[in-house]
């Protein structure tokens, strides 16, 4: 089968389109014919060697990236009771490998794919939606009467976080570039802020919670956005001044990896099917253009999600916004 792999850390062009053995479904596993795979920042952070340098992540090379996928059950392994050949599913692999024509995935890491949700959109959901849901509900504990500021509101995690916080009844301030302000409002944000031209001092002390999907070194302005007793939720790595947080009486949470929950993914799928929730695909590219997808992801300028699709599963124009 065809898979995209890298044999060494480096820039996007270390990704290679190769022929590899087709996996088999083991006990409790489902063999999925992948129709689309989501692209997440963790994919290029592993490929570039950043994750190895920063967190000591050691990968078995050659390595096939990708965790999010959508497709069709090709075969069910021993002990699988929930899925049969031909069922449409979406979910996350446990150890990457989604940038391929087939992937063996534990039955417990998949959910049924609603008939009204196409593969392209479905592949853009799991990791970003889980991360956003965890940040909004488990960490920020968004609720009616709270103000939640979301930094990077137009990105993959951010555009879900805006919607989850709004559904929870919070007043949402969306921070994005000027070109994405209208998009953030379309997601339900009550107020928008242009990080490039806006006066950050106008946001000081405004939020009960800040969800930061951008991170990096320059984060003091986000700490100042919190009112006393507020909490900052990092999504990805960032350098936050603990001295400033202490002086202002706010709390910076530890980075938390969102747990996978098949039942929750199924409920999110239902919300997408009914239109209560949107997944926005900024760009869908064929699997052979994985390097280009990584370039776009690293630019941090993509609106919504990036998705790779298999050549035989060309998306309709309606699958990309």
C-alpha positions as CSV (number, residue, x, y, z in Angstrom):
1,X,0.0,0.0,0.0
2,X,1.0,3.7,-0.3
3,X,2.1,5.6,2.8
4,X,3.9,8.9,3.6
5,X,6.9,8.4,5.8
6,X,10.1,10.2,6.9
7,X,13.4,8.4,7.5
8,X,15.1,11.3,9.2
9,X,14.1,14.5,11.0
10,X,14.1,17.6,8.9
11,X,12.1,20.0,6.7
12,X,8.8,19.0,5.0
13,X,10.7,17.5,2.0
14,X,11.9,14.6,4.1
15,X,8.4,13.2,3.7
16,X,8.3,10.4,1.1
17,X,5.5,8.7,-0.7
18,X,6.4,5.1,-0.4
19,X,5.1,1.5,-0.9
20,X,4.9,-0.4,2.4
21,X,3.3,-3.6,3.6
22,X,-0.4,-3.4,4.3
23,X,-1.2,-3.9,8.0
24,X,-3.5,-6.5,9.4
25,X,-6.2,-6.1,12.1
26,X,-5.1,-7.7,15.3
27,X,-7.3,-8.7,18.3
28,X,-9.7,-5.9,19.1
29,X,-8.6,-3.9,16.0
30,X,-10.3,-2.7,12.8
31,X,-8.5,-2.4,9.5
32,X,-9.6,1.0,8.1
33,X,-9.3,1.9,4.4
34,X,-8.3,5.5,5.0
35,X,-10.1,8.0,2.8
36,X,-8.8,11.1,4.6
37,X,-6.3,12.0,7.3
38,X,-6.2,15.1,9.5
39,X,-3.0,17.2,9.7
40,X,-2.2,18.5,13.2
41,X,0.8,20.5,14.5
42,X,2.1,17.5,16.4
43,X,2.7,15.8,13.0
44,X,5.3,18.4,11.8
45,X,6.7,18.9,15.3
46,X,7.6,15.2,15.3
47,X,8.9,15.3,11.7
48,X,11.1,18.3,12.2
49,X,12.7,16.9,15.3
50,X,11.3,19.6,17.5
51,X,9.3,17.2,19.7
52,X,12.4,15.0,20.1
53,X,14.5,18.0,21.1
54,X,11.9,19.7,23.4
55,X,10.3,16.7,25.0
56,X,12.6,13.7,24.3
57,X,10.1,12.0,22.0
58,X,11.9,9.1,20.3
59,X,10.3,7.8,17.1
60,X,10.9,4.5,15.3
61,X,12.2,5.5,11.9
62,X,11.0,5.3,9.2
63,X,7.8,6.8,10.7
64,X,4.4,7.4,9.2
65,X,2.7,10.5,10.7
66,X,-1.0,11.2,11.3
67,X,-3.5,10.4,14.0
68,X,-6.9,11.6,12.8
69,X,-8.6,9.5,10.1
70,X,-11.9,8.8,8.4
71,X,-12.7,5.9,6.2
72,X,-14.3,2.5,5.7
73,X,-13.9,-0.7,7.7
74,X,-12.0,-3.2,5.5
75,X,-11.8,-6.0,8.0
76,X,-12.5,-6.6,11.7
77,X,-10.0,-8.4,13.8
78,X,-10.7,-11.1,16.4
79,X,-13.0,-9.9,19.2
80,X,-14.4,-6.9,17.4
81,X,-18.1,-6.7,17.9
82,X,-19.1,-3.1,17.1
83,X,-18.0,-2.8,13.4
84,X,-18.4,-4.8,10.3
85,X,-16.8,-4.6,6.8
86,X,-18.2,-1.6,5.0
87,X,-19.0,0.6,8.0
88,X,-18.0,4.2,7.8
89,X,-15.9,5.3,10.8
90,X,-13.7,8.1,12.1
91,X,-11.3,8.4,15.0
92,X,-7.7,8.4,16.1
93,X,-4.9,5.9,15.9
94,X,-2.9,5.3,19.1
95,X,0.6,5.5,17.5
96,X,0.2,7.6,14.3
97,X,0.2,5.9,10.9
98,X,-2.8,7.7,9.4
99,X,-1.0,9.1,6.4
100,X,-1.5,5.8,4.5
101,X,-4.0,3.9,2.5
102,X,-4.8,1.6,5.4
103,X,-4.4,1.7,9.2
104,X,-5.1,-0.8,11.9
105,X,-7.0,1.0,14.7
106,X,-8.3,-0.3,18.0
107,X,-12.1,-0.6,18.0
108,X,-12.2,1.6,21.1
109,X,-10.6,4.5,19.2
110,X,-13.3,4.8,16.5
111,X,-16.8,6.1,16.3
112,X,-19.5,5.6,13.6
113,X,-19.5,8.3,11.0
114,X,-22.8,10.0,10.4
115,X,-24.1,9.6,6.9
116,X,-24.4,13.4,6.4
117,X,-20.7,13.9,7.3
118,X,-18.2,13.5,4.5
119,X,-14.8,11.9,5.1
120,X,-12.8,15.2,4.5
121,X,-14.7,17.0,7.3
122,X,-14.6,14.0,9.6
123,X,-10.9,13.6,9.4
124,X,-10.5,17.2,10.6
125,X,-12.4,16.6,13.8
126,X,-10.9,14.2,16.4
127,X,-7.7,15.6,17.9
128,X,-8.7,19.3,17.5
129,X,-12.2,18.8,18.8
130,X,-11.0,16.7,21.8
131,X,-8.3,19.2,22.6
132,X,-10.8,22.1,22.4
133,X,-13.5,20.3,24.4
134,X,-11.0,19.4,27.2
135,X,-9.7,23.0,27.3
136,X,-13.2,24.5,27.5
137,X,-15.0,22.1,29.7
138,X,-12.4,20.3,31.9
139,X,-9.8,23.0,32.3
140,X,-11.5,26.4,31.8
141,X,-14.9,25.1,33.1
142,X,-16.7,27.6,30.8
143,X,-20.3,28.4,31.8
144,X,-23.0,31.0,31.7
145,X,-21.7,34.3,33.2
146,X,-18.1,33.7,32.3
147,X,-15.9,35.5,29.8
148,X,-13.6,33.2,27.9
149,X,-10.8,34.6,25.6
150,X,-9.5,32.3,22.9
151,X,-6.2,33.1,21.4
152,X,-5.8,31.7,17.9
153,X,-9.6,31.5,17.5
154,X,-9.5,30.8,13.7
155,X,-7.2,27.7,13.8
156,X,-8.0,24.0,14.1
157,X,-8.4,23.9,17.9
158,X,-9.4,27.5,18.2
159,X,-12.4,27.4,15.9
160,X,-13.8,24.4,17.9
161,X,-13.0,26.1,21.2
162,X,-15.0,29.2,20.2
163,X,-18.0,27.0,19.5
164,X,-17.8,24.9,22.6
165,X,-17.4,27.9,24.8
166,X,-20.4,29.6,23.2
167,X,-22.5,26.4,23.5
168,X,-21.6,26.4,27.2
169,X,-23.1,29.9,27.5
170,X,-19.9,31.9,28.0
171,X,-19.2,35.3,26.6
172,X,-16.5,34.6,24.0
173,X,-13.7,37.0,23.0
174,X,-11.9,35.7,19.9
175,X,-8.3,36.7,19.1
176,X,-7.1,36.3,15.6
177,X,-5.6,38.2,12.7
178,X,-7.6,40.9,11.0
179,X,-8.4,38.8,8.0
180,X,-10.1,36.2,10.3
181,X,-12.2,38.5,12.5
182,X,-15.4,38.0,10.5
183,X,-14.8,34.3,10.4
184,X,-14.5,34.2,14.2
185,X,-17.8,36.1,14.5
186,X,-19.4,33.6,12.2
187,X,-18.5,30.9,14.7
188,X,-20.4,32.7,17.5
189,X,-17.8,34.9,19.1
190,X,-19.3,37.9,21.0
191,X,-16.3,40.1,20.5
192,X,-13.2,39.9,18.3
193,X,-9.7,41.3,18.7
194,X,-7.0,41.8,16.1
195,X,-3.7,40.7,17.7
196,X,-1.7,42.5,15.0
197,X,-3.2,46.0,15.4
198,X,-5.3,45.9,18.6
199,X,-4.3,47.5,21.9
200,X,-3.8,44.6,24.3
201,X,-4.2,46.9,27.3
202,X,-7.9,47.1,26.4
203,X,-8.3,43.4,27.3
204,X,-6.5,43.5,30.7
205,X,-8.6,41.9,33.4
206,X,-11.5,41.0,31.1
207,X,-11.5,37.2,31.1
208,X,-12.3,34.5,33.6
209,X,-10.4,32.1,31.4
210,X,-7.9,32.3,28.6
211,X,-7.4,29.4,26.2
212,X,-4.1,29.9,24.3
213,X,-3.8,27.8,21.1
214,X,-0.8,29.7,19.9
215,X,1.8,29.6,22.7
216,X,5.4,30.7,22.1
217,X,7.5,33.1,24.0
218,X,5.4,36.3,24.1
219,X,2.5,35.4,26.3
220,X,2.6,38.0,29.1
221,X,-0.3,39.9,27.4
222,X,-2.5,36.9,27.8
223,X,-1.7,36.6,31.5
224,X,-2.8,40.2,31.9
225,X,-6.1,39.5,30.2
226,X,-7.2,37.5,33.2
227,X,-9.1,38.9,36.1
228,X,-8.0,37.9,39.6
229,X,-8.7,34.2,40.2
230,X,-8.8,33.5,36.5
231,X,-7.1,30.6,34.7
232,X,-4.9,30.3,31.6
233,X,-5.2,27.1,29.7
234,X,-2.3,26.3,27.3
235,X,-2.8,24.3,24.2
236,X,0.6,23.4,23.0
237,X,3.9,24.8,24.4
238,X,4.2,28.3,25.7
239,X,6.4,30.3,28.1
240,X,4.2,31.9,30.7
241,X,5.6,34.1,33.5
242,X,4.8,32.5,36.8
243,X,6.0,35.6,38.6
244,X,3.5,37.8,36.6
245,X,0.7,35.2,37.2
246,X,1.4,35.2,41.0
247,X,1.5,39.0,41.1
248,X,-1.9,39.2,39.4
249,X,-3.5,36.4,41.3
250,X,-4.1,34.1,38.4
251,X,-3.3,30.5,37.6
252,X,-1.5,29.0,34.6
253,X,-2.5,25.4,34.1
254,X,-0.2,22.6,33.0
255,X,-0.3,21.4,29.4
256,X,-2.8,18.5,29.3
257,X,-3.0,15.9,26.6
258,X,-6.7,15.5,25.8
259,X,-7.9,11.9,26.5
260,X,-9.6,9.9,23.7
261,X,-13.3,9.1,24.3
262,X,-15.2,7.2,21.6
263,X,-18.6,8.0,23.1
264,X,-17.8,11.8,23.1
265,X,-16.5,11.6,19.5
266,X,-19.8,10.0,18.6
267,X,-21.7,12.9,20.3
268,X,-19.5,15.4,18.5
269,X,-20.3,13.6,15.2
270,X,-24.0,14.0,16.0
271,X,-23.5,17.7,16.7
272,X,-21.8,18.1,13.4
273,X,-24.5,16.2,11.6
274,X,-27.3,18.4,13.0
275,X,-25.4,21.6,12.3
276,X,-25.0,22.5,16.0
277,X,-21.3,22.4,15.5
278,X,-19.1,23.2,12.4
279,X,-15.8,21.8,11.3
280,X,-14.1,24.2,8.8
281,X,-11.6,22.7,6.3
282,X,-9.3,25.4,5.2
283,X,-7.4,23.2,2.8
284,X,-7.7,19.6,1.5
285,X,-4.7,18.2,-0.4
286,X,-4.0,14.8,-1.9
287,X,-1.8,12.5,0.3
288,X,1.1,12.9,-2.2
289,X,1.2,16.6,-1.1
290,X,1.8,15.9,2.5
291,X,4.9,18.1,2.5
292,X,2.9,21.0,1.3
293,X,0.4,20.4,4.0
294,X,3.1,20.5,6.6
295,X,4.4,23.7,5.2
296,X,1.0,25.3,5.6
297,X,0.6,23.9,9.1
298,X,3.9,25.3,10.2
299,X,3.0,28.7,8.8
300,X,0.1,28.9,11.4
301,X,-1.9,30.8,8.9
302,X,-4.5,28.2,8.0
303,X,-8.1,28.9,8.8
304,X,-9.7,25.8,10.4
305,X,-8.3,22.4,9.5
306,X,-5.9,20.9,7.0
307,X,-6.7,17.4,5.7
308,X,-5.1,15.0,3.3
309,X,-7.2,12.7,1.1
310,X,-6.5,9.6,-0.9
311,X,-6.3,10.1,-4.6
312,X,-9.5,8.1,-5.2
313,X,-11.4,10.2,-2.8
314,X,-11.3,13.6,-4.4
315,X,-13.4,16.0,-2.2
316,X,-16.3,17.9,-3.6
317,X,-16.0,21.7,-3.6
318,X,-18.5,21.8,-0.6
319,X,-16.0,19.9,1.6
320,X,-13.6,22.9,1.7
321,X,-14.6,26.4,2.9
